[in-house]
């Protein structure tokens, strides 16, 4: 009997975690942090009903925090085996977990100073920098396309998901079991699926099975199962227009951006606009240590770029570099940017303005009518970014009330997640090898319930597949 248990990303977008159990082995696919939900803290600090010491292997789809962020807990609870991911994902995971551990320790230290003063029990960080380094030593790089045995009777193969550098969809093949009469089974896990024709990365590739029977189970993400994104073309046109306006007004452009994926896309697009002479050459400052490190990881893996980016490199151009691109490192360099004008662009984290260097830039520039704030990602409820997008005229930053005079722009075409149409196309291709009359079980995860339901309706009406919507703790038998 093969069982798949869902201990994250079931009715929510974060906390990806799937346990696969066979008569001979147990493997875990992803172990991410829960974010946003009021119960996230409790869920992150409570191990699901998984005994890490009994796991044979762990598989990681990619290095975003909601997929890798709890890996150090496995080591704390006895897991000492391998964690398989693509080479680029291993590098990104190192960057993410080291940063997460630093934040966990700093937050615990701040909390403990307050708790000690109140005579209350102290708290421990979710994990430490040392514990993150220990789990990172267990990462095992596995290139796209190579089938690898990872446990008794279980092999995996990675396919490019096109979401961030190194992201993958996973084919899990479970060998036939002669004593029990169990035939070979193929399980497909989408991971996070990127958008087609995005810069730098190759388009998503649905896994294909070697078996003529095709997949038995497909687990599909549904983050944007209820909508499609704005096309790239109009989005880039709007970005070019904002930059041109800022030049004319001698103003500054601030772009809150996520460090991995979004920042690199922006570098690529601005470079292209300059090469095509659609905007004049300008200084672009990447004011984020993590984004700087992530860009270096992107540059270190040109072998997995798409054909357009590869052709640029062959002509002698650098898609992630151009005259005027500058990376700030020290706080002093970051602070000096506050006095800049003249159409210069500052890209800084965090993407939702919940912390990081962008908050300092906003404090200095929001009250200036010539400042342009460009949002290129989703803004969660309760964040400073959401307040600005919703048209707030006054905001509070570091205890100071600031009048919003800056122009606020929202560009909706930069998502790293496939929209509804892309998910439908991916699902259709993934199930196309299934035997006629024997469709695979289709499960929707990594989405809130309403987007999941809407995607399920579209899958039924367009492909004729009935999708299951598991909740946390549910188990499916294959």
C-alpha positions as CSV (number, residue, x, y, z in Angstrom):
1,X,0.0,0.0,0.0
2,X,1.3,3.4,-1.0
3,X,0.2,6.4,1.1
4,X,0.6,10.2,0.7
5,X,0.0,12.3,3.7
6,X,-0.4,16.1,3.5
7,X,1.2,18.1,6.4
8,X,1.3,21.5,4.7
9,X,0.2,23.5,1.7
10,X,-3.3,21.8,2.0
11,X,-5.8,24.6,2.0
12,X,-3.0,27.2,2.3
13,X,-0.2,28.5,0.1
14,X,2.7,27.9,2.5
15,X,4.2,25.1,4.6
16,X,4.7,22.5,1.8
17,X,5.1,19.0,3.2
18,X,4.2,15.6,1.8
19,X,5.0,12.3,3.4
20,X,5.2,9.3,1.0
21,X,5.0,5.8,2.6
22,X,5.4,2.4,0.9
23,X,5.8,-1.0,2.5
24,X,9.6,-0.6,2.3
25,X,10.4,3.1,2.7
26,X,9.3,6.6,3.9
27,X,10.3,9.8,2.1
28,X,9.5,13.4,2.7
29,X,8.9,15.9,-0.1
30,X,9.5,19.5,1.0
31,X,9.4,20.8,4.6
32,X,8.5,24.5,4.4
33,X,7.6,27.2,6.9
34,X,4.0,28.2,7.4
35,X,3.5,32.0,6.8
36,X,0.7,34.5,7.3
37,X,-1.8,32.3,9.0
38,X,-2.6,33.2,12.7
39,X,-1.6,29.6,13.6
40,X,1.7,29.7,11.6
41,X,3.9,30.2,14.7
42,X,2.3,27.2,16.5
43,X,2.5,25.0,13.4
44,X,6.1,25.9,12.8
45,X,7.1,25.0,16.3
46,X,5.1,21.8,16.4
47,X,6.4,18.7,14.5
48,X,3.7,17.0,12.4
49,X,3.2,13.3,13.0
50,X,6.4,12.4,11.2
51,X,9.3,10.7,12.9
52,X,12.3,12.1,11.0
53,X,14.6,9.3,12.4
54,X,12.6,6.8,10.3
55,X,12.8,8.7,7.0
56,X,14.9,7.1,4.2
57,X,15.3,10.3,2.1
58,X,14.1,13.9,1.7
59,X,13.3,15.6,-1.6
60,X,13.2,19.4,-2.1
61,X,11.5,21.0,-5.0
62,X,13.2,24.4,-4.6
63,X,14.7,26.8,-2.2
64,X,11.9,29.2,-1.2
65,X,11.3,29.4,2.5
66,X,7.8,28.0,2.3
67,X,9.3,24.8,0.9
68,X,12.6,24.5,2.7
69,X,12.3,26.6,5.8
70,X,11.8,23.8,8.4
71,X,14.5,21.5,7.2
72,X,16.7,22.1,10.2
73,X,14.0,20.7,12.4
74,X,14.5,17.3,10.8
75,X,18.1,17.2,12.0
76,X,17.0,18.3,15.5
77,X,14.7,15.3,15.6
78,X,17.1,12.6,14.3
79,X,17.3,12.8,10.6
80,X,20.8,12.3,9.2
81,X,20.1,11.2,5.7
82,X,20.3,12.9,2.3
83,X,18.2,15.8,1.0
84,X,18.0,15.7,-2.8
85,X,17.6,18.9,-4.8
86,X,19.0,20.4,-8.0
87,X,22.4,22.1,-7.8
88,X,21.0,25.6,-8.1
89,X,18.3,24.8,-5.5
90,X,21.0,23.6,-3.1
91,X,22.7,27.0,-3.4
92,X,19.5,29.0,-3.0
93,X,18.5,26.8,0.0
94,X,21.8,27.6,1.7
95,X,21.2,31.3,1.2
96,X,17.6,31.1,2.5
97,X,18.3,28.9,5.6
98,X,21.3,30.9,6.7
99,X,19.2,34.1,6.5
100,X,16.2,32.5,8.2
101,X,18.4,31.1,11.1
102,X,19.9,34.6,11.6
103,X,16.4,36.1,11.9
104,X,15.2,33.2,14.2
105,X,18.1,33.8,16.6
106,X,17.8,37.6,16.5
107,X,14.0,37.5,17.2
108,X,14.5,35.0,20.1
109,X,17.2,37.3,21.6
110,X,14.8,40.3,21.4
111,X,12.0,38.3,22.9
112,X,14.2,37.0,25.7
113,X,15.3,40.5,26.7
114,X,11.7,41.5,27.2
115,X,10.7,38.2,28.8
116,X,13.7,38.3,31.2
117,X,12.7,41.8,32.3
118,X,9.2,40.5,33.1
119,X,10.5,37.4,34.9
120,X,8.9,35.1,32.4
121,X,10.3,31.9,30.8
122,X,12.6,32.4,27.9
123,X,12.1,31.0,24.4
124,X,14.3,29.2,21.9
125,X,14.7,30.1,18.2
126,X,13.0,27.7,15.8
127,X,16.6,26.8,14.9
128,X,20.1,28.3,15.1
129,X,22.7,29.2,12.5
130,X,24.7,26.1,13.6
131,X,21.7,23.9,13.1
132,X,21.1,25.3,9.6
133,X,24.7,24.6,8.7
134,X,24.3,21.0,9.9
135,X,21.3,20.3,7.7
136,X,22.9,22.1,4.7
137,X,25.7,19.5,4.8
138,X,23.1,16.9,4.0
139,X,22.1,18.4,0.7
140,X,22.8,16.2,-2.3
141,X,22.7,17.9,-5.7
142,X,20.8,16.0,-8.5
143,X,20.7,17.5,-12.0
144,X,17.5,17.7,-14.0
145,X,16.6,14.6,-15.9
146,X,18.8,12.1,-14.0
147,X,16.8,9.3,-12.4
148,X,18.2,8.5,-9.0
149,X,17.3,5.7,-6.6
150,X,16.8,7.3,-3.2
151,X,15.3,4.5,-1.1
152,X,14.4,0.9,-1.4
153,X,12.1,0.7,-4.4
154,X,11.9,4.5,-4.9
155,X,13.5,6.7,-7.5
156,X,13.1,10.4,-8.3
157,X,13.7,12.5,-11.4
158,X,13.6,16.3,-11.5
159,X,12.0,18.4,-14.3
160,X,12.4,22.1,-14.7
161,X,9.5,24.0,-13.1
162,X,10.5,27.5,-14.3
163,X,9.6,29.1,-11.0
164,X,13.0,30.3,-9.7
165,X,16.5,29.1,-10.6
166,X,16.8,25.4,-9.9
167,X,13.1,24.9,-9.2
168,X,11.7,21.5,-10.1
169,X,8.7,19.3,-10.5
170,X,9.3,15.8,-9.3
171,X,8.5,12.4,-10.7
172,X,8.5,9.7,-7.9
173,X,8.6,6.2,-9.3
174,X,7.8,3.3,-6.9
175,X,8.9,-0.1,-8.2
176,X,6.6,-3.0,-8.6
177,X,6.4,-5.2,-5.5
178,X,6.2,-8.9,-6.6
179,X,5.4,-10.4,-3.1
180,X,2.4,-8.1,-2.7
181,X,1.4,-7.9,-6.4
182,X,1.7,-4.1,-6.3
183,X,2.5,-2.8,-9.9
184,X,4.9,0.1,-10.6
185,X,3.4,3.4,-9.5
186,X,4.3,7.0,-10.7
187,X,3.6,10.0,-8.6
188,X,4.0,13.5,-9.9
189,X,4.5,16.6,-7.6
190,X,4.4,19.9,-9.5
191,X,6.2,22.0,-6.9
192,X,5.6,25.7,-7.8
193,X,5.1,26.1,-11.5
194,X,6.5,29.2,-13.2
195,X,5.0,31.2,-16.1
196,X,5.9,30.6,-19.7
197,X,8.1,33.0,-21.6
198,X,9.5,34.5,-18.4
199,X,13.0,35.9,-18.6
200,X,16.2,33.9,-17.8
201,X,14.4,30.6,-16.9
202,X,13.3,27.8,-19.2
203,X,9.5,27.2,-19.5
204,X,8.0,24.7,-17.1
205,X,8.3,21.0,-18.2
206,X,5.6,18.6,-16.8
207,X,7.2,15.3,-15.8
208,X,6.8,12.4,-18.2
209,X,6.9,8.8,-17.1
210,X,8.8,5.9,-18.7
211,X,5.9,3.7,-18.0
212,X,3.2,3.3,-20.7
213,X,0.6,3.5,-17.9
214,X,1.5,7.1,-17.2
215,X,1.0,8.8,-13.8
216,X,-1.1,7.3,-11.0
217,X,-1.2,10.5,-8.9
218,X,-0.6,14.2,-9.8
219,X,-0.3,16.7,-7.0
220,X,-0.7,20.2,-8.6
221,X,-0.2,23.6,-7.0
222,X,-3.1,26.1,-7.2
223,X,-1.7,29.4,-5.9
224,X,-3.4,31.4,-8.7
225,X,-6.0,28.8,-9.7
226,X,-8.7,31.5,-9.8
227,X,-7.1,33.9,-12.3
228,X,-4.6,34.7,-15.0
229,X,-1.9,37.4,-14.8
230,X,-1.6,40.5,-16.9
231,X,0.6,39.8,-20.0
232,X,4.3,40.7,-19.9
233,X,4.1,43.1,-22.8
234,X,1.8,45.7,-21.3
235,X,3.5,45.3,-17.9
236,X,6.9,46.1,-19.5
237,X,5.4,49.1,-21.4
238,X,4.1,50.5,-18.1
239,X,7.4,50.0,-16.4
240,X,9.2,51.9,-19.2
241,X,6.6,54.7,-19.0
242,X,7.2,55.1,-15.2
243,X,11.0,55.3,-15.7
244,X,10.6,57.8,-18.5
245,X,8.3,60.0,-16.3
246,X,10.7,59.8,-13.4
247,X,13.6,61.0,-15.7
248,X,11.5,64.0,-16.8
249,X,10.6,64.9,-13.2
250,X,14.2,64.3,-11.9
251,X,12.5,61.9,-9.4
252,X,13.5,58.6,-7.8
253,X,12.0,55.2,-8.3
254,X,11.7,52.7,-5.4
255,X,10.9,49.1,-6.2
256,X,10.2,46.8,-3.2
257,X,11.1,43.4,-4.6
258,X,11.6,39.8,-3.4
259,X,15.3,39.0,-3.4
260,X,15.1,35.7,-5.3
261,X,13.5,35.7,-8.7
262,X,11.8,39.0,-8.8
263,X,14.9,41.1,-8.5
264,X,16.7,39.2,-11.2
265,X,13.7,39.5,-13.5
266,X,13.8,43.3,-13.0
267,X,17.5,43.5,-13.7
268,X,16.9,41.6,-17.0
269,X,14.0,43.7,-18.1
270,X,15.6,47.1,-17.3
271,X,18.8,46.0,-19.1
272,X,16.6,45.0,-22.1
273,X,14.9,48.4,-22.1
274,X,18.2,50.2,-22.1
275,X,19.6,48.0,-24.9
276,X,16.5,48.7,-27.0
277,X,16.8,52.4,-26.3
278,X,13.3,52.5,-24.8
279,X,14.7,54.2,-21.7
280,X,17.9,56.2,-21.4
281,X,20.8,54.6,-19.5
282,X,20.3,55.0,-15.8
283,X,21.8,53.9,-12.4
284,X,20.0,51.0,-10.9
285,X,20.9,50.1,-7.2
286,X,20.3,46.6,-5.8
287,X,20.1,47.5,-2.1
288,X,19.7,44.0,-0.7
289,X,22.5,41.7,0.5
290,X,20.3,38.7,-0.2
291,X,19.3,39.8,-3.6
292,X,23.0,40.4,-4.4
293,X,23.9,36.9,-3.3
294,X,21.0,35.4,-5.2
295,X,22.0,37.2,-8.4
296,X,25.5,35.7,-8.0
297,X,23.8,32.2,-7.8
298,X,21.8,32.9,-10.9
299,X,25.0,34.0,-12.7
300,X,26.7,30.7,-11.6
301,X,24.2,28.5,-13.4
302,X,23.9,29.7,-17.0
303,X,23.6,26.1,-18.1
304,X,19.9,26.1,-17.1
305,X,19.0,29.5,-18.7
306,X,16.4,29.6,-21.5
307,X,17.5,29.9,-25.1
308,X,16.9,33.6,-25.4
309,X,19.1,34.4,-22.4
310,X,21.7,31.9,-23.7
311,X,21.8,33.6,-27.1
312,X,22.4,37.0,-25.4
313,X,25.4,35.6,-23.6
314,X,26.7,34.2,-26.9
315,X,26.6,37.7,-28.4
316,X,28.8,39.0,-25.6
317,X,26.0,40.5,-23.5
318,X,25.4,39.9,-19.8
319,X,21.7,39.5,-19.1
320,X,22.2,40.2,-15.3
321,X,24.7,43.1,-15.7
322,X,24.8,46.4,-17.5
323,X,26.6,49.8,-17.1
324,X,24.9,51.6,-14.3
325,X,23.9,48.4,-12.3
326,X,25.4,48.7,-8.8
327,X,25.1,46.5,-5.7
328,X,25.2,48.2,-2.3
329,X,26.7,46.3,0.6
330,X,27.2,48.5,3.7
331,X,24.5,50.4,5.7
332,X,26.5,53.6,4.8
333,X,26.1,52.9,1.1
334,X,22.4,52.2,1.6
335,X,21.9,55.4,3.6
336,X,23.7,57.5,0.9
337,X,21.0,56.5,-1.6
338,X,18.4,58.5,0.2
339,X,19.9,61.7,-1.3
340,X,19.8,60.5,-4.9
341,X,17.4,62.0,-7.5
342,X,17.5,62.1,-11.3
343,X,15.5,59.1,-12.3
344,X,17.6,56.6,-10.5
345,X,16.1,53.2,-9.5
346,X,16.5,51.5,-6.1
347,X,15.4,47.9,-5.8
348,X,15.3,46.8,-2.2
349,X,13.7,44.2,0.1
350,X,11.4,43.3,1.5
351,X,8.8,42.8,-1.2
352,X,5.9,43.7,1.1
353,X,7.7,46.5,2.9
354,X,7.5,44.6,6.2
355,X,11.2,45.1,7.0
356,X,14.6,45.5,5.3
357,X,16.2,48.5,3.6
358,X,13.1,49.5,1.6
359,X,11.4,50.7,4.7
360,X,14.1,53.3,5.4
361,X,13.9,54.5,1.8
362,X,10.2,54.9,2.0
363,X,10.5,56.9,5.2
364,X,12.8,59.3,3.4
365,X,11.0,59.5,0.1
366,X,7.2,58.9,0.5
367,X,6.5,62.6,1.2
368,X,8.1,63.7,-2.1
369,X,5.7,64.1,-5.1
370,X,8.5,63.2,-7.6
371,X,9.0,59.8,-6.0
372,X,7.6,56.7,-7.8
373,X,6.9,53.6,-5.8
374,X,6.5,50.5,-8.1
375,X,5.0,47.4,-6.6
376,X,5.8,44.2,-8.6
377,X,4.4,41.5,-6.3
378,X,1.5,40.5,-4.1
379,X,1.0,42.7,-1.0
380,X,-0.4,40.8,2.0
381,X,-3.1,42.2,4.3
382,X,-1.7,44.2,7.2
383,X,1.6,45.1,5.5
384,X,2.9,48.6,4.7
385,X,3.0,47.7,1.1
386,X,-0.7,46.8,1.1
387,X,-1.6,50.1,2.8
388,X,0.2,52.0,0.1
389,X,-1.4,50.0,-2.7
390,X,-4.8,50.6,-1.2
391,X,-4.2,54.3,-1.3
392,X,-3.3,55.3,2.3
393,X,-2.6,59.0,2.6
394,X,-0.8,58.7,6.0
395,X,1.4,55.8,7.1
396,X,3.5,55.2,10.2
397,X,7.1,54.1,9.8
398,X,9.4,53.7,12.9
399,X,6.8,55.6,15.0
400,X,6.8,58.6,12.6
401,X,3.6,59.7,10.8
402,X,4.4,60.2,7.1
403,X,2.2,61.9,4.5
404,X,2.1,59.9,1.2
405,X,2.8,62.3,-1.7
406,X,4.7,59.8,-3.8
407,X,3.0,58.2,-6.9
408,X,2.1,54.6,-6.3
409,X,2.1,52.1,-9.2
410,X,1.2,48.4,-9.2
411,X,2.4,46.2,-12.0
412,X,0.6,42.9,-12.2
413,X,2.6,40.9,-14.7
414,X,5.7,39.8,-12.7
415,X,4.3,36.8,-10.8
416,X,6.6,33.8,-10.6
417,X,3.6,31.5,-10.3
418,X,1.6,30.3,-13.3
419,X,-1.9,31.6,-13.6
420,X,-5.0,29.5,-14.2
421,X,-4.5,28.9,-17.9
422,X,-0.9,27.8,-17.4
423,X,-1.9,25.4,-14.6
424,X,-4.6,23.9,-16.9
425,X,-2.0,23.4,-19.7
426,X,0.5,21.9,-17.4
427,X,-2.1,19.5,-15.9
428,X,-3.3,18.5,-19.4
429,X,0.3,17.7,-20.5
430,X,1.1,15.8,-17.2
431,X,-1.8,13.5,-17.5
432,X,-1.6,13.0,-21.3
433,X,0.4,9.8,-21.0
434,X,-2.2,8.1,-18.7
435,X,-3.9,5.1,-20.1
436,X,-7.2,5.8,-21.8
437,X,-10.0,5.1,-19.4
438,X,-7.6,5.2,-16.4
439,X,-7.1,8.9,-15.5
440,X,-4.7,9.6,-12.6
441,X,-5.9,10.9,-9.2
442,X,-5.5,14.6,-9.3
443,X,-4.9,16.5,-6.0
444,X,-4.8,20.3,-5.7
445,X,-2.5,21.8,-3.0
446,X,-0.5,25.0,-2.4
447,X,-3.6,27.2,-2.7
448,X,-6.3,28.7,-0.6
449,X,-9.7,27.0,-0.8
450,X,-11.4,29.4,-3.2
451,X,-8.6,29.3,-5.9
452,X,-8.5,25.5,-5.5
453,X,-12.2,25.2,-6.0
454,X,-12.2,27.4,-9.0
455,X,-9.3,25.5,-10.6
456,X,-11.0,22.2,-9.8
457,X,-14.1,23.4,-11.7
458,X,-12.0,24.4,-14.7
459,X,-10.2,21.1,-14.7
460,X,-13.5,19.2,-14.7
461,X,-15.0,21.2,-17.5
462,X,-11.9,21.5,-19.7
463,X,-10.0,18.2,-19.1
464,X,-12.7,16.0,-17.6
465,X,-10.7,15.4,-14.4
466,X,-12.1,15.5,-10.9
467,X,-9.7,17.0,-8.4
468,X,-9.4,16.3,-4.7
469,X,-8.8,19.1,-2.2
470,X,-7.1,17.6,0.9
471,X,-6.8,19.4,4.2
472,X,-3.9,19.3,6.7
473,X,-3.4,15.7,7.9
474,X,-5.4,14.0,5.2
475,X,-4.1,10.8,3.7
476,X,-4.5,9.4,0.2
477,X,-3.9,5.8,-0.7
478,X,-2.5,5.1,-4.2
